[in-house]
Amino acid sequence: MKYCVNCGAQIDDRAEICPKCGVRQPTFALKPKERDRIVASLLAIFLGNFGIHKFYLGKIGQGVVYLLFCWTFIPAIIGLIEGIRYLFMSEEDFDRIYNL
């Protein structure tokens, strides 16, 4: 299952048009994956203190906050937790959140 890019309704993977709102869905078959779940996990676990995983995932503002507070080691703890979360997240969920 995938989600409509317009209204967010859950639709069939093969649907070209959302049955709820009628908006044509883009085809992602030719689009390469922009971000990899395993790379994000490893960056978060090993370099989470500096927010490198946030920059990799396109969350520039959050990455800057991690850099500003890296001296407290709080971002390292949060990065470790996020890295583990990315590891146990399904590919579909990761793609839906970070690759759309």
Secondary structure, DSSP 8 states (H G I E B T S, - for coil): -EE-TTT--EE-TT-SB-TTT--B----SSS--SS-HHHHHHHHHHHGGGTHHHHHTT-HHHHHHHHHTGGGSHHHHHHHHHHHHHHHS-HHHHHHHH--
